[in-house]
């Protein structure tokens, strides 16, 4: 991965992260990706579910490769407005343990966007004796809007009510040492890497021996992202999604993770072996791991389609929270992806 491609990838990642897209509310992110593919010289289309599909070119149509990443993220919705004008929320894949004190945006149905903060009810430690012991749940977390509201009627006047979507500020930071910190690196970092590959193929005039397709899905976080679309002639799907980092896992933020098995079962052995071989031959920093509590778009696709499947991705720590990766992990993922596409 050259410096120009890395710079583009990090830039497009930051712009994509800025487009709020909790599952079920992904239009802004999809429109962003549509415009980006078009600017690169491709002809993307929107799927029925609202995802983005694009062909990157290539020759053999009977041995196509589908690259999959997801641009939906965790989020929340307004469950109800409380008597004091604060919002009760319900998660969309979100874990209540790591959303407290975050700045959020609440999307009214009329298009207005309102700021707020997630807090534990009665959040002042000096008056709440149970603050430290209270288990965080969506029953005792609430959103304080950054507006002068104290009744349901005043909140309703803002256009906010049951079913409005809520997105946390990603707080994206890239450090001088190369660490990337942000919410939603799962999986917008992978989508940015694929966009970087699309740009590289176009600028270098590279035409792969096989047809290469991209599907940015928008329902991965609730389990049916890749269900419903598979171009004729595709024989393999390669998911690009965050690699796990943590206890019992060998991958770090600086490597590309090759998943041998996750909670849905083993990935295609031949594809996994080819990915390992390519990493070895090209001097790519990689790790092979088994993810105990994980499932991907590939896992969904193979329940429907007769295709081989594999999964790679940059190492990401603190998944589904304030996540961390590294530019080295970006480079290694890009290099392995490029090697597989050009094989």
C-alpha positions in Angstrom: 0.0 0.0 0.0 1.6 3.2 -1.1 1.5 6.5 0.8 -1.1 8.1 -1.5 -3.5 5.2 -1.2 -3.1 5.2 2.6 -3.8 8.9 2.8 -6.9 8.5 0.7 -8.1 5.6 2.7 -7.7 7.4 6.0 -9.4 10.5 4.6 -12.4 8.6 3.2 -12.6 6.6 6.5 -13.0 9.9 8.4 -15.6 11.2 6.1 -17.6 8.0 6.2 -17.4 7.8 10.0 -18.9 11.3 10.1 -22.0 10.0 8.2 -24.2 8.6 11.0 -25.6 5.3 10.0 -27.1 3.1 12.8 -28.8 0.0 11.3 -32.1 1.1 9.8 -30.9 4.6 9.2 -28.1 4.2 6.7 -29.1 6.5 3.8 -26.4 9.1 4.5 -23.6 6.6 4.5 -24.9 4.8 1.4 -25.2 8.0 -0.5 -21.7 8.9 0.5 -20.4 5.6 -0.8 -22.4 6.0 -4.0 -20.8 9.4 -4.7 -17.4 8.1 -3.8 -17.5 5.1 -6.2 -18.9 7.4 -8.9 -16.1 9.9 -8.4 -13.6 7.1 -8.8 -15.1 6.2 -12.2 -17.4 3.3 -11.3 -21.2 2.8 -11.7 -22.6 1.8 -8.3 -26.2 1.0 -7.7 -28.4 1.0 -4.5 -29.8 -2.4 -3.5 -33.4 -2.9 -2.4 -32.3 -2.9 1.2 -30.4 0.3 0.7 -26.9 -1.1 0.5 -24.3 -0.2 -2.2 -23.3 -2.6 -5.0 -20.5 -2.0 -7.5 -18.5 -3.9 -10.0 -14.8 -3.1 -10.0 -14.1 -4.9 -13.4 -12.3 -8.0 -14.3 -12.5 -10.7 -16.9 -13.8 -14.2 -15.8 -17.5 -13.8 -15.1 -17.9 -17.4 -14.2 -15.4 -17.2 -11.3 -16.4 -13.9 -9.7 -15.3 -12.7 -6.3 -17.6 -10.6 -4.1 -16.0 -8.4 -1.5 -18.3 -7.5 1.4 -18.1 -5.0 4.2 -20.9 -3.2 6.1 -21.5 0.4 6.6 -24.3 0.1 9.2 -23.2 0.7 12.8 -24.5 0.2 16.3 -27.0 2.8 17.5 -30.3 3.4 19.3 -33.8 4.6 18.9 -36.1 6.7 21.0 -38.3 4.3 23.0 -40.4 7.0 24.6 -40.2 10.5 26.1 -40.2 10.6 29.9 -42.3 12.9 32.0 -39.3 15.1 32.7 -38.5 15.6 29.0 -35.6 13.1 28.9 -35.5 10.3 26.4 -35.7 6.6 27.1 -33.8 4.7 24.4 -33.6 1.2 23.1 -30.5 -0.2 21.6 -29.9 -1.2 18.0 -27.2 -3.7 18.6 -25.8 -1.3 21.2 -24.4 -2.3 24.6 -25.5 -0.1 27.4 -22.3 -0.6 29.3 -20.2 1.6 26.9 -22.5 4.4 25.8 -22.8 6.3 29.1 -21.7 10.0 28.9 -21.4 9.9 25.1 -22.5 12.9 23.1 -25.3 11.8 20.7 -27.3 13.2 17.8 -31.1 12.6 17.8 -32.7 12.6 14.3 -36.2 14.1 14.2 -38.5 12.8 11.5 -38.7 16.3 9.9 -34.9 16.3 9.3 -33.8 18.4 12.3 -30.9 17.0 14.3 -30.6 17.6 18.0 -27.7 17.1 20.4 -27.8 15.4 23.7 -25.8 13.3 26.2 -26.4 9.8 27.5 -26.4 9.7 31.3 -27.4 7.4 34.1 -30.6 8.6 35.7 -29.7 10.7 38.7 -26.1 10.9 37.4 -24.6 13.2 40.1 -22.4 11.0 42.2 -22.7 13.5 45.1 -26.4 12.9 45.5 -26.7 9.3 44.2 -25.4 6.8 46.7 -26.0 3.9 44.3 -24.1 5.5 41.4 -21.1 3.2 41.5 -23.1 0.0 42.1 -25.9 0.6 39.5 -25.8 -1.8 36.6 -26.2 0.2 33.4 -29.2 -0.8 31.3 -31.5 0.9 28.9 -34.0 1.1 31.8 -31.8 3.5 33.8 -29.9 5.3 31.1 -31.5 8.3 29.5 -30.7 11.1 27.0 -30.6 14.7 28.2 -31.3 16.9 25.2 -29.2 20.0 24.8 -32.4 22.1 24.6 -34.6 23.8 27.2 -37.1 21.0 27.5 -38.7 19.5 30.6 -42.0 18.0 29.3 -43.0 15.5 26.6 -44.9 18.4 24.8 -41.7 20.5 24.6 -39.8 17.5 23.2 -42.6 16.8 20.7 -42.2 20.3 19.4 -38.7 19.5 18.4 -40.1 16.7 16.2 -38.7 14.0 18.5 -40.8 10.9 19.4 -40.8 7.2 19.5 -38.8 5.6 16.7 -36.4 8.5 16.0 -32.8 7.3 15.5 -29.9 8.1 17.8 -26.2 8.1 16.9 -23.2 8.6 19.1 -20.4 10.9 18.0 -17.6 8.6 16.7 -14.9 10.9 18.2 -12.4 9.9 15.5 -8.7 10.5 16.2 -5.6 9.4 14.3 -2.5 9.7 16.5 1.0 10.6 15.3 2.0 7.0 16.2 -0.5 5.6 13.8 -3.3 4.5 16.1 -6.8 5.0 14.9 -9.4 5.6 17.6 -13.1 5.9 16.9 -16.5 4.4 17.3 -17.7 2.4 14.3 -14.3 1.2 12.9 -16.5 -1.9 12.8 -16.9 -1.8 9.9 -16.3 1.6 8.2 -12.6 1.1 8.4 -12.9 -2.0 6.2 -15.3 -0.2 3.8 -12.6 2.6 3.5 -10.0 0.0 2.7 -12.1 -1.4 -0.1 -12.7 2.1 -1.5 -8.9 2.5 -1.3 -8.5 -0.7 -3.4 -11.1 0.5 -5.9 -9.2 3.8 -6.3 -5.9 1.9 -6.7 -7.3 -0.5 -9.4 -8.7 2.4 -11.4 -5.7 4.7 -11.1 -3.2 1.9 -12.0 -5.4 0.5 -14.8 -5.4 -3.0 -13.2 -7.9 -5.4 -14.6 -8.2 -8.6 -12.4 -8.4 -11.9 -14.1 -11.8 -12.5 -12.5 -14.8 -10.2 -12.0 -14.6 -8.3 -8.7 -17.8 -7.1 -7.1 -18.3 -5.0 -3.9 -21.3 -5.1 -1.6 -21.5 -2.6 1.2 -24.3 -4.0 3.3 -26.5 -2.1 5.8 -28.0 -4.7 8.1 -25.0 -6.7 9.3 -25.3 -5.6 12.9 -28.7 -7.3 13.2 -27.9 -10.4 11.1 -29.1 -10.2 7.6 -26.8 -7.8 5.7 -25.6 -10.0 2.9 -28.8 -11.9 2.4 -30.5 -11.2 -0.9 -27.8 -10.3 -3.5 -25.2 -12.5 -5.3 -24.2 -11.8 -8.9 -24.4 -14.7 -11.3 -21.0 -16.4 -11.7 -19.7 -15.5 -8.2 -17.9 -18.5 -6.7 -16.3 -16.8 -3.6 -17.3 -14.2 -1.1 -14.5 -12.5 0.9 -15.8 -10.6 3.9 -13.7 -7.6 5.1 -14.7 -6.9 8.7 -12.9 -6.1 11.9 -10.4 -8.6 13.2 -10.8 -9.4 16.9 -8.1 -8.3 19.4 -8.2 -9.4 23.0 -7.4 -12.2 25.4 -7.0 -15.6 23.7 -6.5 -13.9 20.4 -3.1 -13.5 18.6 -4.0 -10.6 16.4 -3.0 -7.0 17.3 -4.2 -3.7 15.9 -1.2 -3.7 13.5 -2.0 -7.0 11.7 -4.6 -8.3 9.3 -6.6 -11.0 10.9 -7.6 -14.2 8.9 -10.5 -15.8 10.6 -10.5 -19.6 10.6 -13.7 -20.0 12.5 -16.3 -17.9 14.3 -19.5 -18.5 16.1 -21.2 -19.6 12.8 -18.6 -22.3 12.1 -15.4 -22.7 10.0 -14.6 -20.6 7.0 -13.7 -22.3 3.7 -10.4 -24.1 4.4 -9.0 -23.7 0.9 -9.6 -19.9 0.9 -8.1 -19.6 4.4 -5.0 -21.5 3.2 -4.7 -19.3 0.1 -4.9 -16.2 2.2 -2.2 -17.4 4.6 0.0 -18.4 1.7 -0.4 -15.0 0.1 0.4 -13.3 3.3 3.6 -15.4 3.7 4.7 -14.8 0.2 4.2 -11.1 0.3 5.6 -10.4 3.7 2.3 -9.3 5.1 1.8 -9.1 8.9 -1.1 -11.4 9.7 -2.6 -13.6 12.4 -5.0 -16.5 12.2 -7.6 -16.6 14.9 -10.9 -18.1 16.0 -13.5 -15.6 17.1 -15.8 -17.1 19.8 -18.6 -14.5 19.7 -18.8 -13.3 16.2 -20.7 -13.7 12.9 -20.2 -12.0 9.6 -22.1 -11.2 6.4 -20.3 -14.2 4.9 -22.0 -16.4 7.5 -25.4 -15.2 6.3 -24.6 -15.5 2.5 -23.5 -19.1 2.6 -26.8 -20.1 4.2 -28.5 -19.0 0.9 -25.9 -19.3 -1.8 -23.5 -22.1 -3.0 -20.3 -20.1 -2.7 -17.0 -20.4 -0.8 -16.4 -17.9 2.0 -13.6 -16.3 4.0 -13.1 -13.4 6.3 -10.2 -11.0 6.9 -9.9 -7.6 8.5 -7.7 -5.1 10.4 -7.2 -5.9 14.0 -9.6 -3.8 16.1 -9.6 -3.6 19.9 -12.5 -2.8 22.2 -15.1 -3.9 19.6 -18.5 -2.3 19.8 -17.1 0.4 22.0 -14.6 3.2 21.5 -12.5 1.1 19.2 -8.8 1.2 18.3 -6.8 0.0 15.2 -3.6 1.1 13.6 -2.4 2.3 10.2 -0.2 -0.8 10.0 -3.3 -3.0 10.2 -4.8 -0.9 7.4 -1.8 -1.5 5.2 -1.6 -5.2 5.9 -5.3 -5.6 5.2 -5.1 -3.7 2.0 -2.0 -5.6 0.8 -3.7 -9.0 1.5 -6.9 -7.9 -0.2 -5.0 -6.6 -3.2 -2.9 -9.8 -3.5 -6.1 -11.9 -3.4 -7.9 -9.8 -5.9 -4.9 -9.9 -8.3 -4.3 -13.7 -7.8 
